[in-house]
Amino acid sequence: MFIISLPVMIAGTFLLLKEEHAHMHKHEYLVHEHRHYHGDNHHEHYHVPGEIPKNGYHSHPHEHDVIEHEHPHAPDIHHRHAH
């Protein structure tokens, strides 16, 4: 049974990891906290020089303004929406 189910599980994992689409969508105003870095077009807020670790990743409460745009994305913390 394992020999039969292994290829099916591998195919399902591959399809899940490759799921990506693009369309116009709107991000509502949001205040939250999660690990992020600047330069990803979602986290462009100010920091005092030297405040961010050398690897660029950091976490703190931050806000996102309302934006409407199109770009390829997979379901993640910023892209939860109905189709």
Backbone atoms as SQL, in Angstrom:
CREATE TABLE atoms (id INTEGER PRIMARY KEY, chain TEXT, resi INTEGER, resn TEXT, atom TEXT, x REAL, y REAL, z REAL);
INSERT INTO atoms VALUES
  (1, 'A', 1, 'MET', 'N', 0.823, -1.194, 0.000),
  (2, 'A', 1, 'MET', 'CA', 0.000, 0.000, 0.000),
  (3, 'A', 1, 'MET', 'C', 0.874, 1.268, 0.000),
  (4, 'A', 2, 'PHE', 'N', 1.980, 1.227, 0.744),
  (5, 'A', 2, 'PHE', 'CA', 2.875, 2.381, 0.824),
  (6, 'A', 2, 'PHE', 'C', 3.444, 2.720, -0.555),
  (7, 'A', 3, 'ILE', 'N', 3.800, 1.712, -1.326),
  (8, 'A', 3, 'ILE', 'CA', 4.374, 1.917, -2.665),
  (9, 'A', 3, 'ILE', 'C', 3.377, 2.643, -3.568),
  (10, 'A', 4, 'ILE', 'N', 2.104, 2.359, -3.409),
  (11, 'A', 4, 'ILE', 'CA', 1.078, 3.009, -4.228),
  (12, 'A', 4, 'ILE', 'C', 0.825, 4.442, -3.739),
  (13, 'A', 5, 'SER', 'N', 0.798, 4.652, -2.428),
  (14, 'A', 5, 'SER', 'CA', 0.444, 5.972, -1.894),
  (15, 'A', 5, 'SER', 'C', 1.601, 6.976, -1.962),
  (16, 'A', 6, 'LEU', 'N', 2.841, 6.518, -1.979),
  (17, 'A', 6, 'LEU', 'CA', 3.985, 7.432, -1.995),
  (18, 'A', 6, 'LEU', 'C', 3.981, 8.361, -3.212),
  (19, 'A', 7, 'PRO', 'N', 3.809, 7.866, -4.436),
  (20, 'A', 7, 'PRO', 'CA', 3.779, 8.792, -5.583),
  (21, 'A', 7, 'PRO', 'C', 2.622, 9.794, -5.508),
  (22, 'A', 8, 'VAL', 'N', 1.489, 9.371, -4.970),
  (23, 'A', 8, 'VAL', 'CA', 0.344, 10.271, -4.827),
  (24, 'A', 8, 'VAL', 'C', 0.674, 11.371, -3.823),
  (25, 'A', 9, 'MET', 'N', 1.301, 11.034, -2.709),
  (26, 'A', 9, 'MET', 'CA', 1.679, 12.034, -1.705),
  (27, 'A', 9, 'MET', 'C', 2.726, 12.995, -2.270),
  (28, 'A', 10, 'ILE', 'N', 3.683, 12.491, -3.025),
  (29, 'A', 10, 'ILE', 'CA', 4.708, 13.343, -3.639),
  (30, 'A', 10, 'ILE', 'C', 4.062, 14.299, -4.639),
  (31, 'A', 11, 'ALA', 'N', 3.152, 13.801, -5.470),
  (32, 'A', 11, 'ALA', 'CA', 2.469, 14.652, -6.451),
  (33, 'A', 11, 'ALA', 'C', 1.648, 15.733, -5.749),
  (34, 'A', 12, 'GLY', 'N', 0.938, 15.383, -4.692),
  (35, 'A', 12, 'GLY', 'CA', 0.145, 16.354, -3.946),
  (36, 'A', 12, 'GLY', 'C', 1.011, 17.429, -3.324),
  (37, 'A', 13, 'THR', 'N', 2.139, 17.044, -2.755),
  (38, 'A', 13, 'THR', 'CA', 3.067, 18.011, -2.160),
  (39, 'A', 13, 'THR', 'C', 3.626, 18.934, -3.226),
  (40, 'A', 14, 'PHE', 'N', 4.004, 18.393, -4.361),
  (41, 'A', 14, 'PHE', 'CA', 4.532, 19.200, -5.468),
  (42, 'A', 14, 'PHE', 'C', 3.500, 20.228, -5.930),
  (43, 'A', 15, 'LEU', 'N', 2.262, 19.798, -6.139),
  (44, 'A', 15, 'LEU', 'CA', 1.215, 20.714, -6.600),
  (45, 'A', 15, 'LEU', 'C', 0.930, 21.792, -5.562),
  (46, 'A', 16, 'LEU', 'N', 0.921, 21.453, -4.302),
  (47, 'A', 16, 'LEU', 'CA', 0.683, 22.424, -3.240),
  (48, 'A', 16, 'LEU', 'C', 1.788, 23.477, -3.195),
  (49, 'A', 17, 'LEU', 'N', 3.032, 23.057, -3.325),
  (50, 'A', 17, 'LEU', 'CA', 4.152, 23.991, -3.263),
  (51, 'A', 17, 'LEU', 'C', 4.243, 24.868, -4.510),
  (52, 'A', 18, 'LYS', 'N', 3.735, 24.402, -5.633),
  (53, 'A', 18, 'LYS', 'CA', 3.798, 25.159, -6.881),
  (54, 'A', 18, 'LYS', 'C', 2.580, 26.054, -7.094),
  (55, 'A', 19, 'GLU', 'N', 1.570, 25.996, -6.217),
  (56, 'A', 19, 'GLU', 'CA', 0.348, 26.783, -6.376),
  (57, 'A', 19, 'GLU', 'C', 0.682, 28.258, -6.286),
  (58, 'A', 20, 'GLU', 'N', 0.439, 28.980, -7.368),
  (59, 'A', 20, 'GLU', 'CA', 0.690, 30.414, -7.436),
  (60, 'A', 20, 'GLU', 'C', -0.194, 30.998, -8.527),
  (61, 'A', 21, 'HIS', 'N', -0.706, 32.184, -8.282),
  (62, 'A', 21, 'HIS', 'CA', -1.537, 32.834, -9.287),
  (63, 'A', 21, 'HIS', 'C', -1.392, 34.339, -9.140),
  (64, 'A', 22, 'ALA', 'N', -1.919, 35.083, -10.103),
  (65, 'A', 22, 'ALA', 'CA', -1.839, 36.538, -10.077),
  (66, 'A', 22, 'ALA', 'C', -3.172, 37.124, -10.518),
  (67, 'A', 23, 'HIS', 'N', -3.589, 38.162, -9.853),
  (68, 'A', 23, 'HIS', 'CA', -4.769, 38.926, -10.224),
  (69, 'A', 23, 'HIS', 'C', -4.787, 40.192, -9.384),
  (70, 'A', 24, 'MET', 'N', -5.620, 41.152, -9.761),
  (71, 'A', 24, 'MET', 'CA', -5.755, 42.372, -8.971),
  (72, 'A', 24, 'MET', 'C', -6.373, 42.008, -7.628),
  (73, 'A', 25, 'HIS', 'N', -5.795, 42.525, -6.581),
  (74, 'A', 25, 'HIS', 'CA', -6.371, 42.315, -5.268),
  (75, 'A', 25, 'HIS', 'C', -6.061, 43.498, -4.366),
  (76, 'A', 26, 'LYS', 'N', -6.853, 43.630, -3.338),
  (77, 'A', 26, 'LYS', 'CA', -6.748, 44.771, -2.440),
  (78, 'A', 26, 'LYS', 'C', -6.341, 44.291, -1.054),
  (79, 'A', 27, 'HIS', 'N', -5.344, 44.939, -0.493),
  (80, 'A', 27, 'HIS', 'CA', -4.941, 44.694, 0.885),
  (81, 'A', 27, 'HIS', 'C', -5.581, 45.789, 1.736),
  (82, 'A', 28, 'GLU', 'N', -6.422, 45.428, 2.672),
  (83, 'A', 28, 'GLU', 'CA', -7.057, 46.394, 3.568),
  (84, 'A', 28, 'GLU', 'C', -6.031, 46.896, 4.584),
  (85, 'A', 29, 'TYR', 'N', -6.344, 48.007, 5.228),
  (86, 'A', 29, 'TYR', 'CA', -5.482, 48.531, 6.295),
  (87, 'A', 29, 'TYR', 'C', -5.346, 47.452, 7.360),
  (88, 'A', 30, 'LEU', 'N', -4.133, 47.252, 7.840),
  (89, 'A', 30, 'LEU', 'CA', -3.865, 46.171, 8.782),
  (90, 'A', 30, 'LEU', 'C', -2.737, 46.564, 9.721),
  (91, 'A', 31, 'VAL', 'N', -2.920, 46.286, 11.012),
  (92, 'A', 31, 'VAL', 'CA', -1.852, 46.425, 11.990),
  (93, 'A', 31, 'VAL', 'C', -1.636, 45.043, 12.579),
  (94, 'A', 32, 'HIS', 'N', -0.408, 44.536, 12.493),
  (95, 'A', 32, 'HIS', 'CA', -0.100, 43.215, 13.029),
  (96, 'A', 32, 'HIS', 'C', 1.398, 43.107, 13.282),
  (97, 'A', 33, 'GLU', 'N', 1.815, 41.955, 13.772),
  (98, 'A', 33, 'GLU', 'CA', 3.233, 41.710, 14.032),
  (99, 'A', 33, 'GLU', 'C', 3.612, 40.349, 13.489),
  (100, 'A', 34, 'HIS', 'N', 4.698, 40.305, 12.771),
  (101, 'A', 34, 'HIS', 'CA', 5.276, 39.044, 12.308),
  (102, 'A', 34, 'HIS', 'C', 6.698, 39.311, 11.843),
  (103, 'A', 35, 'ARG', 'N', 7.478, 38.264, 11.693),
  (104, 'A', 35, 'ARG', 'CA', 8.856, 38.384, 11.216),
  (105, 'A', 35, 'ARG', 'C', 8.830, 38.828, 9.764),
  (106, 'A', 36, 'HIS', 'N', 9.590, 39.853, 9.417),
  (107, 'A', 36, 'HIS', 'CA', 9.594, 40.376, 8.056),
  (108, 'A', 36, 'HIS', 'C', 10.920, 41.052, 7.756),
  (109, 'A', 37, 'TYR', 'N', 11.098, 41.419, 6.503),
  (110, 'A', 37, 'TYR', 'CA', 12.264, 42.188, 6.084),
  (111, 'A', 37, 'TYR', 'C', 11.794, 43.277, 5.133),
  (112, 'A', 38, 'HIS', 'N', 12.600, 44.267, 4.943),
  (113, 'A', 38, 'HIS', 'CA', 12.255, 45.364, 4.041),
  (114, 'A', 38, 'HIS', 'C', 12.736, 45.010, 2.636),
  (115, 'A', 39, 'GLY', 'N', 12.084, 45.548, 1.638),
  (116, 'A', 39, 'GLY', 'CA', 12.466, 45.253, 0.262),
  (117, 'A', 39, 'GLY', 'C', 11.543, 44.259, -0.397),
  (118, 'A', 40, 'ASP', 'N', 10.470, 43.852, 0.284),
  (119, 'A', 40, 'ASP', 'CA', 9.533, 42.910, -0.323),
  (120, 'A', 40, 'ASP', 'C', 8.265, 43.596, -0.833),
  (121, 'A', 41, 'ASN', 'N', 8.295, 44.932, -0.907),
  (122, 'A', 41, 'ASN', 'CA', 7.173, 45.755, -1.370),
  (123, 'A', 41, 'ASN', 'C', 5.951, 45.722, -0.458),
  (124, 'A', 42, 'HIS', 'N', 6.068, 45.149, 0.725),
  (125, 'A', 42, 'HIS', 'CA', 4.989, 45.165, 1.709),
  (126, 'A', 42, 'HIS', 'C', 5.431, 45.810, 3.014),
  (127, 'A', 43, 'HIS', 'N', 6.709, 45.863, 3.266),
  (128, 'A', 43, 'HIS', 'CA', 7.218, 46.311, 4.565),
  (129, 'A', 43, 'HIS', 'C', 8.207, 47.453, 4.402),
  (130, 'A', 44, 'GLU', 'N', 7.717, 48.563, 3.926),
  (131, 'A', 44, 'GLU', 'CA', 8.563, 49.724, 3.680),
  (132, 'A', 44, 'GLU', 'C', 8.303, 50.785, 4.740),
  (133, 'A', 45, 'HIS', 'N', 8.685, 50.518, 5.976),
  (134, 'A', 45, 'HIS', 'CA', 8.523, 51.493, 7.035),
  (135, 'A', 45, 'HIS', 'C', 9.889, 51.881, 7.598),
  (136, 'A', 46, 'TYR', 'N', 9.920, 52.970, 8.308),
  (137, 'A', 46, 'TYR', 'CA', 11.180, 53.557, 8.764),
  (138, 'A', 46, 'TYR', 'C', 11.713, 52.889, 10.022),
  (139, 'A', 47, 'HIS', 'N', 13.024, 52.774, 10.091),
  (140, 'A', 47, 'HIS', 'CA', 13.739, 52.332, 11.296),
  (141, 'A', 47, 'HIS', 'C', 14.925, 53.249, 11.522),
  (142, 'A', 48, 'VAL', 'N', 15.274, 53.431, 12.766),
  (143, 'A', 48, 'VAL', 'CA', 16.477, 54.180, 13.113),
  (144, 'A', 48, 'VAL', 'C', 17.672, 53.385, 12.586),
  (145, 'A', 49, 'PRO', 'N', 18.656, 54.025, 11.942),
  (146, 'A', 49, 'PRO', 'CA', 19.826, 53.289, 11.449),
  (147, 'A', 49, 'PRO', 'C', 20.452, 52.431, 12.552),
  (148, 'A', 50, 'GLY', 'N', 20.762, 51.189, 12.212),
  (149, 'A', 50, 'GLY', 'CA', 21.352, 50.251, 13.159),
  (150, 'A', 50, 'GLY', 'C', 20.335, 49.461, 13.965),
  (151, 'A', 51, 'GLU', 'N', 19.053, 49.748, 13.797),
  (152, 'A', 51, 'GLU', 'CA', 17.999, 49.079, 14.560),
  (153, 'A', 51, 'GLU', 'C', 17.673, 47.688, 14.017),
  (154, 'A', 52, 'ILE', 'N', 17.904, 47.472, 12.726),
  (155, 'A', 52, 'ILE', 'CA', 17.577, 46.195, 12.096),
  (156, 'A', 52, 'ILE', 'C', 18.800, 45.285, 12.126),
  (157, 'A', 53, 'PRO', 'N', 18.633, 43.998, 12.471),
  (158, 'A', 53, 'PRO', 'CA', 19.761, 43.066, 12.449),
  (159, 'A', 53, 'PRO', 'C', 20.394, 42.976, 11.063),
  (160, 'A', 54, 'LYS', 'N', 21.634, 42.526, 10.993),
  (161, 'A', 54, 'LYS', 'CA', 22.367, 42.461, 9.719),
  (162, 'A', 54, 'LYS', 'C', 21.663, 41.609, 8.668),
  (163, 'A', 55, 'ASN', 'N', 20.963, 40.538, 9.074),
  (164, 'A', 55, 'ASN', 'CA', 20.276, 39.701, 8.082),
  (165, 'A', 55, 'ASN', 'C', 18.986, 40.342, 7.579),
  (166, 'A', 56, 'GLY', 'N', 18.567, 41.461, 8.186),
  (167, 'A', 56, 'GLY', 'CA', 17.399, 42.190, 7.720),
  (168, 'A', 56, 'GLY', 'C', 16.078, 41.745, 8.307),
  (169, 'A', 57, 'TYR', 'N', 15.998, 40.532, 8.856),
  (170, 'A', 57, 'TYR', 'CA', 14.746, 40.032, 9.408),
  (171, 'A', 57, 'TYR', 'C', 14.553, 40.541, 10.827),
  (172, 'A', 58, 'HIS', 'N', 13.347, 40.982, 11.116),
  (173, 'A', 58, 'HIS', 'CA', 13.023, 41.481, 12.441),
  (174, 'A', 58, 'HIS', 'C', 11.505, 41.392, 12.637),
  (175, 'A', 59, 'SER', 'N', 11.048, 41.579, 13.871),
  (176, 'A', 59, 'SER', 'CA', 9.633, 41.494, 14.174),
  (177, 'A', 59, 'SER', 'C', 9.246, 42.621, 15.122),
  (178, 'A', 60, 'HIS', 'N', 8.148, 43.267, 14.834),
  (179, 'A', 60, 'HIS', 'CA', 7.582, 44.307, 15.687),
  (180, 'A', 60, 'HIS', 'C', 6.195, 44.632, 15.156),
  (181, 'A', 61, 'PRO', 'N', 5.329, 45.229, 15.968),
  (182, 'A', 61, 'PRO', 'CA', 4.030, 45.659, 15.442),
  (183, 'A', 61, 'PRO', 'C', 4.254, 46.697, 14.337),
  (184, 'A', 62, 'HIS', 'N', 3.552, 46.554, 13.240),
  (185, 'A', 62, 'HIS', 'CA', 3.664, 47.500, 12.134),
  (186, 'A', 62, 'HIS', 'C', 2.339, 47.557, 11.386),
  (187, 'A', 63, 'GLU', 'N', 2.167, 48.599, 10.596),
  (188, 'A', 63, 'GLU', 'CA', 0.920, 48.775, 9.873),
  (189, 'A', 63, 'GLU', 'C', 1.151, 48.737, 8.370),
  (190, 'A', 64, 'HIS', 'N', 0.112, 48.315, 7.678),
  (191, 'A', 64, 'HIS', 'CA', 0.097, 48.297, 6.217),
  (192, 'A', 64, 'HIS', 'C', -1.042, 49.200, 5.771),
  (193, 'A', 65, 'ASP', 'N', -0.767, 50.136, 4.881),
  (194, 'A', 65, 'ASP', 'CA', -1.811, 50.978, 4.306),
  (195, 'A', 65, 'ASP', 'C', -2.614, 50.179, 3.293),
  (196, 'A', 66, 'VAL', 'N', -3.758, 50.696, 2.910),
  (197, 'A', 66, 'VAL', 'CA', -4.576, 50.071, 1.876),
  (198, 'A', 66, 'VAL', 'C', -3.841, 50.192, 0.547),
  (199, 'A', 67, 'ILE', 'N', -3.684, 49.075, -0.144),
  (200, 'A', 67, 'ILE', 'CA', -3.098, 49.104, -1.487),
  (201, 'A', 67, 'ILE', 'C', -3.862, 48.137, -2.380),
  (202, 'A', 68, 'GLU', 'N', -3.892, 48.430, -3.653),
  (203, 'A', 68, 'GLU', 'CA', -4.497, 47.543, -4.645),
  (204, 'A', 68, 'GLU', 'C', -3.463, 47.329, -5.736),
  (205, 'A', 69, 'HIS', 'N', -3.144, 46.085, -6.013),
  (206, 'A', 69, 'HIS', 'CA', -2.109, 45.787, -6.998),
  (207, 'A', 69, 'HIS', 'C', -2.254, 44.364, -7.500),
  (208, 'A', 70, 'GLU', 'N', -1.395, 44.019, -8.442),
  (209, 'A', 70, 'GLU', 'CA', -1.373, 42.665, -9.005),
  (210, 'A', 70, 'GLU', 'C', 0.054, 42.157, -8.973),
  (211, 'A', 71, 'HIS', 'N', 0.226, 40.948, -8.498),
  (212, 'A', 71, 'HIS', 'CA', 1.517, 40.281, -8.557),
  (213, 'A', 71, 'HIS', 'C', 1.292, 38.799, -8.297),
  (214, 'A', 72, 'PRO', 'N', 2.193, 37.954, -8.761),
  (215, 'A', 72, 'PRO', 'CA', 2.057, 36.518, -8.486),
  (216, 'A', 72, 'PRO', 'C', 2.175, 36.278, -6.985),
  (217, 'A', 73, 'HIS', 'N', 1.335, 35.393, -6.450),
  (218, 'A', 73, 'HIS', 'CA', 1.421, 35.071, -5.033),
  (219, 'A', 73, 'HIS', 'C', 0.825, 33.703, -4.764),
  (220, 'A', 74, 'ALA', 'N', 1.241, 33.149, -3.664),
  (221, 'A', 74, 'ALA', 'CA', 0.655, 31.929, -3.130),
  (222, 'A', 74, 'ALA', 'C', -0.094, 32.328, -1.864),
  (223, 'A', 75, 'PRO', 'N', -0.993, 31.507, -1.369),
  (224, 'A', 75, 'PRO', 'CA', -1.673, 31.861, -0.125),
  (225, 'A', 75, 'PRO', 'C', -0.657, 32.042, 1.007),
  (226, 'A', 76, 'ASP', 'N', -0.705, 33.191, 1.666),
  (227, 'A', 76, 'ASP', 'CA', 0.163, 33.452, 2.803),
  (228, 'A', 76, 'ASP', 'C', -0.505, 34.459, 3.718),
  (229, 'A', 77, 'ILE', 'N', 0.194, 34.959, 4.693),
  (230, 'A', 77, 'ILE', 'CA', -0.394, 35.868, 5.679),
  (231, 'A', 77, 'ILE', 'C', -0.961, 37.131, 5.051),
  (232, 'A', 78, 'HIS', 'N', -0.443, 37.563, 3.900),
  (233, 'A', 78, 'HIS', 'CA', -0.906, 38.775, 3.246),
  (234, 'A', 78, 'HIS', 'C', -1.896, 38.518, 2.129),
  (235, 'A', 79, 'HIS', 'N', -2.122, 37.273, 1.750),
  (236, 'A', 79, 'HIS', 'CA', -2.955, 36.966, 0.579),
  (237, 'A', 79, 'HIS', 'C', -4.023, 35.933, 0.907),
  (238, 'A', 80, 'ARG', 'N', -4.881, 36.285, 1.827),
  (239, 'A', 80, 'ARG', 'CA', -6.017, 35.425, 2.161),
  (240, 'A', 80, 'ARG', 'C', -7.255, 36.103, 1.614),
  (241, 'A', 81, 'HIS', 'N', -7.806, 35.569, 0.537),
  (242, 'A', 81, 'HIS', 'CA', -8.954, 36.178, -0.096),
  (243, 'A', 81, 'HIS', 'C', -9.750, 35.119, -0.860),
  (244, 'A', 82, 'ALA', 'N', -10.996, 35.436, -1.110),
  (245, 'A', 82, 'ALA', 'CA', -11.856, 34.527, -1.880),
  (246, 'A', 82, 'ALA', 'C', -11.697, 34.821, -3.366),
  (247, 'A', 83, 'HIS', 'N', -12.037, 33.846, -4.181),
  (248, 'A', 83, 'HIS', 'CA', -12.006, 34.037, -5.643),
  (249, 'A', 83, 'HIS', 'C', -13.408, 33.895, -6.172);
